[in-house]
Amino acid sequence: MAEPAREALAAYVTTQLTEHRPDVWASPHRGLRRAHQQAVVALAGLRDERALPSLLVALDTGTDAWRAVAVAGRLPQAAAELTPRLISRFIAIDPDSVDSYGFGFNSFTIALSQLGDPTAVPALTDALHNAIQHKQSHLAEPLLKALASFGPRAEAALEPARRLSAVDDLSLRTAALCAVWEIGRHPEEVVPLLGGILEKRRATDAIDLAGRIGPAAIPVLPRLRQILDEQLAENARNERNGSSVLNDWWTIIRVASALWEIGGAAQTDTVLPVLLDAWKNNDASAHAVVVCLNRMGPAAHPALPQVHAALARPHRYEQRWTGSVALDLETEHTCRTILVRLKDHAEPNLTEQA
C-alpha cells in the first residue's frame, strides 16, 4: 500500500539528512527526530536501502534503537552492515532484565533471522546455551525459532535443540523439534517424536512441521486424519447447538495442508472439500486456503468457481484486521496465479470420465 509513497519518503529522508545533519535520527529536537524516524521506518518497511544510514545511526548511538531493530530485518541486502551491530546490542541484553521478557529480546531474534546472515549463529547459539543453563524457556523458544531459520548453517545449535526436544513444556518441545528438523533434516529422528506431540490438542506448530517434512512423515497421517475428523465433528456440534464458540477453521486448514504435503494427490478427496468449506465459512481464511490450493496444482480445478467469485469481489479479507490490505493483495495475486496455472487443464475427474 505504501509503494506509491516510496520516492516521496526517500526524498523527505534525504532532505532531512542534508539540511540538518547525518545523525538527524538522534536529533535533540523531538518533533524533527520523531518525524525522521517514522519516515525511515516506513521506507525500511518498503525494503528501501535509502533507510540504511539512519538505521545505522540508531544502532550505533542507541537512540530509539528499538525502532531500528523492528525494521532492520526488512533490509537483508544490507545484512553485512546491520548484523554485527545487531549482534553487539543483542549480546549486551541482560537476560534477567524486564527487556528480555518483551519486545526487545524477541525483536532481535526476529531481525537476525530475517537478515539471514550466518555470522549471527554463534551469538544465537551462545544465548540458547545460557537460556538452557538458567532454565529460561521464554528465551529459549524464540532463539530456537531464529536458529531454525538458518537451516543446516546452524549445525552448532543442533545438540541443544535435541536436548530441548524432550522437555515437558509442549511449546518449547515443539520449537526444539522444529529446529532439529530444519537444521538436521533427518526424518527418522524427528517423525517418531512428532507423533507424540501430535497427540496433544491444538498442536498446530507440530501440524505445520509434519507438512514441511512431507512424504517422509507418512507415519503421522492417521493421527492427522483423526485431528481433522475430530475438529470437523466439533464444528458440526457447535453449529447444531447454536454454540457461541467460534468454529476452529484454522486447525482444519493447517491439517488439510499437511495432509496434501505428505500424501499428495491421494488426499485430494479429503483436502479439497474441507479447504473450500473453510473458505466459505470464514472469509479471513482466504489467504491460507488459496496458498494451499496453489500448491495443489491441477487437483485444485474444482475450486475454480470459488476462485473466480473471490476475484469478482472488491476485497477478499475482512478489512478491520491489522495487515488485511496486504493479505488481500497477496490473496488476489495467488488467485490469479491459480487461474493462469489451471487455464489449460481440464478438470481431472472429467478427463478420466472421457
Secondary structure in CASP SS format (residue, H / E / C, confidence):
PFRMAT SS
TARGET T0000
AUTHOR 0000-0000-0000
METHOD secondary structure of the structure
MODEL  1
M C 1.00
A C 1.00
E H 1.00
P H 1.00
A H 1.00
R H 1.00
E H 1.00
A H 1.00
L H 1.00
A H 1.00
A H 1.00
Y H 1.00
V H 1.00
T H 1.00
T H 1.00
Q H 1.00
L H 1.00
T H 1.00
E H 1.00
H C 1.00
R C 1.00
P C 1.00
D C 1.00
V H 1.00
W H 1.00
A H 1.00
S C 1.00
P C 1.00
H C 1.00
R H 1.00
G H 1.00
L H 1.00
R H 1.00
R H 1.00
A H 1.00
H H 1.00
Q H 1.00
Q H 1.00
A H 1.00
V H 1.00
V H 1.00
A H 1.00
L H 1.00
A H 1.00
G H 1.00
L C 1.00
R C 1.00
D C 1.00
E H 1.00
R H 1.00
A H 1.00
L H 1.00
P H 1.00
S H 1.00
L H 1.00
L H 1.00
V H 1.00
A H 1.00
L H 1.00
D H 1.00
T H 1.00
G C 1.00
T C 1.00
D C 1.00
A H 1.00
W H 1.00
R H 1.00
A H 1.00
V H 1.00
A H 1.00
V H 1.00
A H 1.00
G C 1.00
R C 1.00
L C 1.00
P H 1.00
Q H 1.00
A H 1.00
A H 1.00
A H 1.00
E H 1.00
L H 1.00
T H 1.00
P H 1.00
R H 1.00
L H 1.00
I H 1.00
S H 1.00
R H 1.00
F H 1.00
I C 1.00
A C 1.00
I C 1.00
D C 1.00
P C 1.00
D C 1.00
S C 1.00
V H 1.00
D H 1.00
S H 1.00
Y H 1.00
G C 1.00
F H 1.00
G H 1.00
F H 1.00
N H 1.00
S H 1.00
F H 1.00
T H 1.00
I H 1.00
A H 1.00
L H 1.00
S H 1.00
Q H 1.00
L H 1.00
G C 1.00
D C 1.00
P H 1.00
T H 1.00
A H 1.00
V H 1.00
P H 1.00
A H 1.00
L H 1.00
T H 1.00
D H 1.00
A H 1.00
L H 1.00
H H 1.00
N H 1.00
A H 1.00
I H 1.00
Q H 1.00
H C 1.00
K C 1.00
Q C 1.00
S H 1.00
H H 1.00
L H 1.00
A H 1.00
E H 1.00
P H 1.00
L H 1.00
L H 1.00
K H 1.00
A H 1.00
L H 1.00
A H 1.00
S C 1.00
F C 1.00
G H 1.00
P H 1.00
R H 1.00
A H 1.00
E H 1.00
A H 1.00
A H 1.00
L H 1.00
E H 1.00
P H 1.00
A H 1.00
R H 1.00
R H 1.00
L H 1.00
S C 1.00
A C 1.00
V C 1.00
D C 1.00
D C 1.00
L H 1.00
S H 1.00
L H 1.00
R H 1.00
T H 1.00
A H 1.00
A H 1.00
L H 1.00
C H 1.00
A H 1.00
V H 1.00
W H 1.00
E H 1.00
I H 1.00
G H 1.00
R C 1.00
H C 1.00
P H 1.00
E H 1.00
E H 1.00
V H 1.00
V H 1.00
P H 1.00
L H 1.00
L H 1.00
G H 1.00
G H 1.00
I H 1.00
L H 1.00
E C 1.00
K C 1.00
R C 1.00
R C 1.00
A C 1.00
T H 1.00
D H 1.00
A H 1.00
I H 1.00
D H 1.00
L H 1.00
A H 1.00
G H 1.00
R H 1.00
I H 1.00
G H 1.00
P H 1.00
A H 1.00
A H 1.00
I H 1.00
P H 1.00
V H 1.00
L H 1.00
P H 1.00
R H 1.00
L H 1.00
R H 1.00
Q H 1.00
I H 1.00
L H 1.00
D H 1.00
E H 1.00
Q H 1.00
L H 1.00
A H 1.00
E H 1.00
N H 1.00
A H 1.00
R H 1.00
N H 1.00
E H 1.00
R H 1.00
N C 1.00
G C 1.00
S C 1.00
S C 1.00
V C 1.00
L C 1.00
N C 1.00
D C 1.00
W H 1.00
W H 1.00
T H 1.00
I H 1.00
I H 1.00
R H 1.00
V H 1.00
A H 1.00
S H 1.00
A H 1.00
L H 1.00
W H 1.00
E H 1.00
I H 1.00
G H 1.00
G H 1.00
A H 1.00
A H 1.00
Q H 1.00
T H 1.00
D H 1.00
T H 1.00
V H 1.00
L H 1.00
P H 1.00
V H 1.00
L H 1.00
L H 1.00
D H 1.00
A H 1.00
W H 1.00
K H 1.00
N H 1.00
N C 1.00
D H 1.00
A H 1.00
S H 1.00
A H 1.00
H H 1.00
A H 1.00
V H 1.00
V H 1.00
V H 1.00
C H 1.00
L H 1.00
N H 1.00
R H 1.00
M H 1.00
G H 1.00
P H 1.00
A H 1.00
A H 1.00
H H 1.00
P H 1.00
A H 1.00
L H 1.00
P H 1.00
Q H 1.00
V H 1.00
H H 1.00
A H 1.00
A H 1.00
L H 1.00
A H 1.00
R C 1.00
P C 1.00
H C 1.00
R C 1.00
Y C 1.00
E C 1.00
Q C 1.00
R C 1.00
W C 1.00
T C 1.00
G C 1.00
S H 1.00
V H 1.00
A H 1.00
L H 1.00
D H 1.00
L H 1.00
E H 1.00
T H 1.00
E H 1.00
H H 1.00
T H 1.00
C H 1.00
R H 1.00
T H 1.00
I H 1.00
L H 1.00
V H 1.00
R H 1.00
L H 1.00
K C 1.00
D C 1.00
H C 1.00
A C 1.00
E C 1.00
P H 1.00
N H 1.00
L H 1.00
T H 1.00
E H 1.00
Q H 1.00
A C 1.00
END
